Amino acid sequence: MGRGTGTFDGEVLRLARRAKGLSAAQLAARLSTSKAAILAYESGKRVPEARRVAQLAQALDVHGAAFCPLDNTELVLAAMRRHQGLTAAKLAELIGVSRSTYRRIEQEARLPSRGGGAVPVRLAEALGVPLHRVQRALEIHPSAVARRAKIAEHLVGLFQRAHRLDRPAVVDPDEARLRDVATLLGHATSLVCRLVNHELGEYRTLLKQRDQLAVEVSYAQNDRIRRMAEYRVAQQSERIAGAAERSTDFLIRFLAEALTFRQWRTLVYMARMVIVTHPHAPLHEFPESFDPDILPTLVERRHAGKPLVRVSESGDPPLQTNVYGLTEAGLGYYETTRPVYGLLYPRLWSPPVPRSALGHRGPYPNRTVRRS
């Protein structure tokens, strides 16, 4: 597949379509056009009009700018940087990374493997743009689109073993597909292996649930019950078909936003404080190795645009202190990601939060204080 002429990149369209799990015919049906037209756009034989580009972007859930050929000097982040009159070296200094690290961010949409989750927040502040705009720029970058498509393709191959009955569905660290996924994600093979095996387990659960629903079709007592069961089987089959794409998005986003070990250990400590202050929660011992100096780095961390930790001042100078409280979003993030962080940092135990505590409105009274 070649690059389109004019201002449209057919290769990006092909990768985005495959990442979405659509055939050329299915995409054509969504746009009320022909399969031949879609293939012509992808091969570069035809250039779509602006209206059609907007329709393609909406159908594939990408920004229209993703289809515009960009070289390494005219990337979206580079345009934001130049708009602020910043050099690459100056922006790298403002966000606290080396120039080579920033170059990888701008040219390849690759965040650093350690502490990369805070980089988009710092970029947004330094560039004077909303956080979601920076995140979107990284997501629609042609290199990111291509990586996502390749990872999804590898996962489809790895997930095939989940269809084999009476044998474990696990991935070995030495497998070539897994090593390729780890390279594309930019993380250690051993870590990616644990995460992919977790996703394989989730995928196999979907298969099991579909088979259980299929039994209901076979034993339906009347046509109405059979049709309802067949509809549920079809829904489950659709979820199975999109499993590799969802796992790809999860792996990319989780590893990009993952807290460092010290940050996660601090969040676990703060969550434990919520648990013990809750009247129906069991008591747990707190680690003596708690590091309060990591608290300020958690303030800039976000999940779905919401802060995990909130800071407020208490007392009068010179005895003024900063009080750090876990927000409702922070506790929700802790509880939903706790099993996956158990794979990332297996030696750190993180207790579950009582369901009744999850309804509390933050910031939580965790009494975590750091003197300024």
C-alpha positions in Angstrom: 0.0 0.0 0.0 1.4 3.3 -0.9 1.2 6.8 0.4 -1.6 8.9 -1.1 -0.9 12.0 -3.2 -1.8 15.5 -2.2 -2.5 15.8 1.5 -3.9 12.3 2.3 -2.0 9.3 3.6 -3.6 6.1 2.5 -1.3 4.0 4.6 -2.5 5.6 7.8 -6.1 4.9 6.7 -5.4 1.2 6.2 -3.7 0.9 9.6 -6.5 2.8 11.3 -9.1 0.6 9.6 -7.4 -2.6 10.7 -6.8 -1.3 14.2 -10.6 -0.8 14.4 -11.2 -4.4 13.2 -13.0 -3.3 10.0 -12.8 -4.7 6.5 -12.7 -2.3 3.6 -16.3 -3.4 2.7 -17.5 -2.7 6.3 -15.9 0.7 6.3 -17.4 1.5 2.9 -20.9 0.5 4.2 -20.6 2.9 7.1 -19.8 5.8 4.7 -22.3 4.7 2.0 -19.6 4.3 -0.5 -18.0 1.4 -2.3 -15.2 -1.0 -1.2 -13.3 0.0 -4.4 -13.3 3.6 -3.3 -11.8 2.7 0.2 -9.1 0.6 -1.4 -8.3 3.4 -3.9 -7.9 5.8 -1.0 -5.6 3.4 0.8 -3.5 2.7 -2.3 -3.1 6.4 -3.2 -5.0 6.1 -6.5 -7.6 8.5 -5.2 -7.6 11.4 -2.8 -10.8 11.9 -0.8 -12.5 15.3 -0.5 -12.4 17.1 2.8 -15.9 16.0 3.6 -15.0 12.4 3.1 -11.9 12.8 5.2 -14.1 14.0 8.1 -16.4 11.0 7.6 -13.4 8.6 7.6 -12.1 10.2 10.8 -15.4 9.9 12.5 -16.0 6.3 11.5 -12.5 5.3 12.7 -12.5 7.5 15.8 -9.3 9.3 14.9 -8.5 12.9 14.2 -8.6 14.0 10.6 -5.0 15.3 10.9 -3.9 11.7 11.3 -4.5 11.2 7.5 -2.2 14.1 6.6 1.4 13.1 5.7 3.7 14.5 8.3 7.5 14.5 8.3 9.6 14.6 11.5 9.8 18.4 11.4 6.1 19.1 11.0 4.5 16.9 13.6 1.5 18.1 15.7 3.5 18.5 18.9 6.2 20.4 17.0 3.5 22.8 15.7 2.3 23.4 19.3 5.9 23.9 20.4 6.6 26.4 17.7 3.4 28.3 18.4 4.8 28.9 21.9 8.1 30.0 20.5 10.0 27.1 22.2 12.9 25.1 21.0 13.0 21.3 21.5 15.8 21.7 24.0 13.8 24.4 26.0 10.6 22.3 26.1 12.6 19.2 27.1 14.0 21.3 30.0 10.5 22.5 31.0 9.0 19.0 31.2 12.1 17.5 32.9 13.3 15.1 30.3 16.4 14.9 28.2 16.5 16.3 24.7 16.8 12.8 23.1 13.8 11.6 25.2 11.7 14.6 24.0 12.8 13.9 20.4 11.3 10.4 20.7 8.1 11.9 22.1 7.8 14.4 19.2 8.9 12.2 16.4 7.6 8.8 17.5 5.0 9.5 20.1 7.0 7.4 22.6 6.8 8.4 26.3 9.6 7.3 28.6 9.1 3.9 30.1 9.6 5.2 33.7 7.4 8.1 34.9 6.0 8.7 31.5 2.4 9.2 32.8 3.2 12.7 34.1 4.8 13.8 30.8 1.5 14.7 29.0 0.4 16.9 32.0 3.7 18.7 31.9 3.6 19.1 28.2 0.1 20.6 28.4 1.2 23.1 31.0 4.3 24.1 29.1 2.5 24.4 25.7 -0.5 26.2 27.2 -3.1 23.7 25.8 -5.6 21.4 27.4 -4.4 18.0 28.5 -6.7 16.1 26.2 -5.2 17.9 23.2 -1.7 16.6 24.0 -3.1 13.1 24.6 -4.9 13.2 21.3 -1.9 14.4 19.5 0.1 11.4 20.8 -2.7 9.0 20.0 -3.2 10.0 16.4 0.5 10.3 15.6 1.1 8.1 12.5 3.8 6.1 14.4 1.4 5.5 17.2 -1.3 4.3 14.8 1.1 2.0 13.1 2.4 0.5 16.4 -1.2 0.0 17.6 -2.1 -1.9 14.4 1.0 -4.1 14.7 0.4 -4.9 18.3 -3.2 -5.8 17.6 -2.1 -8.1 14.8 0.3 -9.9 17.1 -2.3 -10.3 19.8 -4.8 -11.8 17.4 -2.2 -14.5 16.7 -1.4 -15.0 20.4 -5.1 -15.2 21.3 -5.6 -18.1 18.9 -4.3 -20.5 21.6 -7.2 -19.6 23.8 -9.5 -21.5 21.5 -7.8 -24.8 22.2 -9.6 -26.8 24.8 -8.2 -28.8 27.7 -4.8 -27.0 27.8 -3.6 -23.8 29.4 -3.7 -20.7 27.3 -0.4 -19.0 28.2 2.4 -17.1 26.4 6.0 -17.9 26.9 8.6 -15.1 27.2 10.7 -16.6 24.5 7.9 -16.4 21.8 8.7 -14.2 18.9 5.3 -12.5 18.8 5.5 -11.6 22.4 9.0 -10.2 22.0 7.7 -8.1 19.1 4.9 -6.8 21.3 7.3 -5.9 24.1 9.6 -4.1 21.6 6.6 -2.1 20.2 5.5 -1.2 23.7 9.0 -0.3 24.8 8.9 -2.4 28.0 10.6 -5.6 29.4 9.5 -8.8 27.9 8.9 -10.4 31.3 6.5 -7.7 32.3 4.6 -7.7 29.0 4.4 -11.5 29.2 2.5 -11.2 32.6 0.2 -8.6 31.2 -0.5 -10.5 28.0 -1.3 -13.7 29.9 -3.7 -11.7 32.0 -5.4 -10.5 28.8 -5.4 -14.1 27.5 -7.2 -15.2 30.7 -9.8 -12.4 30.2 -10.2 -13.5 26.5 -10.7 -17.1 27.5 -13.4 -16.1 30.0 -15.3 -14.4 27.1 -15.1 -17.7 25.1 -16.4 -19.7 28.1 -19.3 -17.3 28.6 -20.2 -17.5 24.9 -20.2 -21.3 25.1 -22.4 -21.2 28.1 -24.8 -18.9 26.3 -24.8 -21.2 23.3 -26.1 -24.0 25.6 -29.1 -21.8 26.3 -29.9 -21.6 22.6 -29.8 -25.4 22.4 -32.2 -25.9 25.4 -34.5 -23.0 24.7 -38.2 -23.8 25.4 -39.7 -21.6 22.8 -38.7 -19.4 19.8 -38.8 -16.2 21.8 -36.3 -17.5 24.4 -34.2 -19.0 21.6 -34.0 -15.6 19.8 -33.0 -13.8 23.0 -30.3 -16.4 23.6 -29.0 -16.1 20.0 -28.9 -12.3 20.4 -26.8 -12.7 23.5 -24.5 -15.1 21.8 -24.1 -12.6 18.9 -23.2 -9.8 21.3 -20.6 -12.0 23.0 -19.2 -13.0 19.7 -18.8 -9.3 18.8 -17.0 -8.7 22.1 -14.7 -11.6 21.3 -14.0 -10.2 17.8 -12.9 -6.9 19.3 -10.9 -8.3 22.2 -7.4 -8.0 20.6 -8.1 -4.3 19.8 -9.3 -3.6 23.4 -6.3 -5.4 24.9 -4.0 -3.3 22.6 -5.6 -0.1 23.9 -5.4 -1.3 27.5 -1.7 -2.3 27.2 -0.7 1.0 25.5 -2.6 3.2 27.9 -1.8 1.4 31.1 1.9 1.2 30.5 2.0 4.9 29.3 0.2 6.1 32.5 1.5 3.5 35.0 2.8 4.9 38.3 6.4 4.2 39.3 6.9 1.7 42.1 7.4 4.5 44.6 4.3 6.3 43.5 2.2 3.2 43.5 3.5 2.2 47.0 2.5 5.7 48.2 -0.9 5.3 46.6 -1.3 1.9 48.3 -0.4 3.5 51.6 -3.0 6.3 51.2 -5.6 3.8 50.2 -4.9 1.8 53.3 -5.4 4.9 55.4 -8.9 5.2 53.8 -9.6 1.6 54.6 -8.7 1.8 58.3 -10.6 5.1 58.8 -13.7 3.4 57.3 -15.8 2.1 60.2 -16.4 -1.4 58.7 -12.9 -2.0 57.3 -10.3 -4.3 58.9 -7.1 -2.9 60.2 -3.8 -3.3 58.4 -0.2 -2.5 59.3 1.4 0.4 57.4 4.9 0.0 55.8 7.7 1.7 57.7 9.3 2.5 54.3 6.6 5.0 53.4 8.2 7.8 51.4 6.4 11.2 51.9 8.7 13.0 49.5 7.0 11.2 46.5 3.7 12.8 47.4 4.2 16.0 45.3 4.8 13.9 42.2 1.4 12.3 42.6 -0.4 15.7 42.5 0.2 16.1 38.8 -1.0 12.5 37.9 -4.4 12.2 36.2 -6.8 9.5 35.3 -9.5 10.3 32.8 -8.6 13.9 33.3 -9.2 13.9 37.1 -6.4 14.2 39.7 -5.6 11.2 41.9 -4.4 13.2 44.8 -5.4 16.6 46.1 -3.2 18.9 48.2 -4.3 21.6 50.7 -2.5 23.8 53.1 -3.1 23.6 56.8 -1.9 25.9 59.7 -0.1 29.2 59.7 3.5 30.0 58.7 6.1 29.0 59.7 4.4 25.7 60.9 2.3 25.4 57.7 2.0 21.9 56.3 0.7 20.4 53.1 -2.1 17.9 53.6 -2.4 15.3 50.8 -5.7 13.6 50.3 -6.8 10.8 48.0 -9.6 12.0 45.8 -12.6 9.9 44.9 -11.2 9.4 41.4 -7.9 8.4 43.0 -9.5 5.7 45.2 -11.5 4.4 42.2 -8.3 4.3 40.1 -6.6 2.3 42.9 -9.4 -0.2 43.2 -9.9 -0.8 39.4 -6.2 -1.1 38.6 -5.1 -2.9 41.7 -5.1 -6.4 40.1 -3.0 -5.2 37.1 -0.5 -3.3 39.3 -0.2 -6.7 41.1 1.3 -8.0 37.9 3.5 -4.9 37.5 4.8 -4.9 41.1 4.0 -8.4 42.4 5.9 -8.0 45.7 3.7 -5.2 46.9 0.4 -6.3 48.4 -2.5 -3.9 47.9 -5.6 -4.6 49.9 -9.1 -4.3 48.4 -11.3 -1.3 49.4 -14.6 -2.0 51.0 -17.5 -1.3 48.6 -19.1 1.1 51.0 -16.0 3.2 51.1 -16.0 3.7 47.3 -19.2 5.8 47.6 -17.4 8.4 49.9 -16.8 11.8 48.4 -13.2 12.9 48.4 -10.8 14.1 49.4 -10.5 11.2 51.9 -9.4 11.8 55.5 -6.2 9.8 55.2 -4.2 12.0 57.5 -1.2 11.9 55.2 0.8 15.1 56.0 4.0 16.5 54.7 5.6 19.6 56.3 6.6 22.2 53.7 
